[in-house]
Amino acid sequence: MSLSKFESEVKYIAQDVDTVYSRFADLRNLSVLKERMSDPAVREKLQSQLPADKIEEAERQLQNVEFEEDSISLASPMGNVKLAIVEREAPKCIKFQSEGSPIPLYVWIQLLPHGEGECKMRVTIGAEVNFFMKGMVSKPLQQAADGLANILSTIR
């Protein structure tokens, strides 16, 4: 098995890198995602980017997510999956590793300063899969990296 990486586009966030890093370094701050799904402006933006069934699926998934300081847990058809922070490199990178997932997953949130009061963010998802599995998981994992970057870049 080898590590396959799926990188999101670079997202620009209109906040300084230290503020964004501190928000993502304590995962309890991400619990606002549940509340934001009911915001009409957020729903309108999502509807312009995703089909309605994907938005409904995201809402259902968010209801099953628990946010703790160092981990995010979710109940899925595959069982309970947890993404736990395994490394923090302030203010540049936060690394996660999965627990309980059918394949080993890794997530990196990378941040770079970009001018005054702005930063760039990229999300990378790594999965340890064999050659045959890579064909099946490539598209969903690329979509997950892009979707996660989109969601994280909207949190204020």
C-alpha positions, 0 to 999 in steps of 0.5 A: 500500500502507498500513500495517495494524496488529494489536495484542495485548491488554495483558499484565501481567507480574509483573516490573519494566519494566527487567528485562523490557526487558533480557530482550527487548533481547537476543534471545538471552534468548528462546532459553529458549522452545525449552526451555519447550515441554517444560515440562509446566506450559507445555504445559498452559497452551498446551493450554487456549488453543490446539488441539493442531495449533497447538501442534505447529506452534509446536514445529516452528517453534521448532526452526527459529528462531535467536536472535542478540543483535539478530535472530531468524531462522527458516526457513519455507516462504517462505524464510529470514525475519529479524526484526531490531531497528531501534530500542530506546527503553529501557525502553519500546519495541523495534522490529523490521523483517523481512528476507526476508519476502514482505511488509514486516513490523514488530513493536513490543514496548511496555512500561509500568511498572504499580505496584511490580515489575510492567509492562504489555506490548503487541505490535503487528504492522504489515504493508504490504499493499494493500486486497485482501491485508489481508483475507487477512492480517488474521486470521493477523497478529492471531493472531500478535500475540496469540500472541506476546504470550502467549508473551513474557508467560510468560518469566521 
